[in-house]
Amino acid sequence: MARHRQWHLSGWPAVLLAPIAVPVVLLGLLLTVLRRKRTADLTAADVESYLEDFAEGRGADFDWDDFTTIPITDPALDAVCQRAEMIPLPRTEGSRTEALRFLQEFRSQRGGPPAAGEAG
């Protein structure tokens, strides 16, 4: 019968190598986690879309929660997001009206089109 020729580490060498290998692997995993991007690359059109969806009753509350809790890479748009976070959940007629007002203000600041049903 032929002897198994595949190399593997066992016994005392494995025991001696483990205290070195385990921290190296854990450090690699930690660096991978730390290098992950923590902001969303949203455009002004994306922000406008989130505001419009909330104001018009489209999407779910978790979409709004994602929008208001994940920082945006662009500081100006992130400031808009932080301000939008003040619009209360659950979605009510009052919060939708507030979101529509905020959407109109956002559009006027960036020179976008008026909201549907709004006179230009």
FENQUIVEN-V415523 format. One line per field, one symbol per residue. ss: DSSP state (~ for helix, > for strand, _ for the rest). phi: phi as a letter, one per 30 degrees, with the letter a starting at -180 (. if undefined). burial: # if it has 24 or more other C-alpha atoms within 12 Angstrom, else .. A space follows every 10 residues. Layout:
# FENQUIVEN-V415523
ss->???
phi->???
burial->???
This chain:
# FENQUIVEN-V415523
ss->__________ _~~~~~~~~~ ~~~~~~~~~~ ~~~~_____> ___~~~~~~~ ~~~~~_____ ~~~~~~~~~_ _>__~~~~~~ ~~~~______ __~~~~~~~~ ~~~~~~~~~~ __________
phi->.dddcddacb ideddddedc dddddddddd dddddddcbc cccddddddd dddddcidic ddddddddcc dcededdddd ddddddddcd dbdddddddd dddddddddc iddddeicdd
burial->.......... .......... .......... .......... ...#..#### #######... ...##.##.. ##....##.# #..##.#... #...##.### ####.##... ....#.....
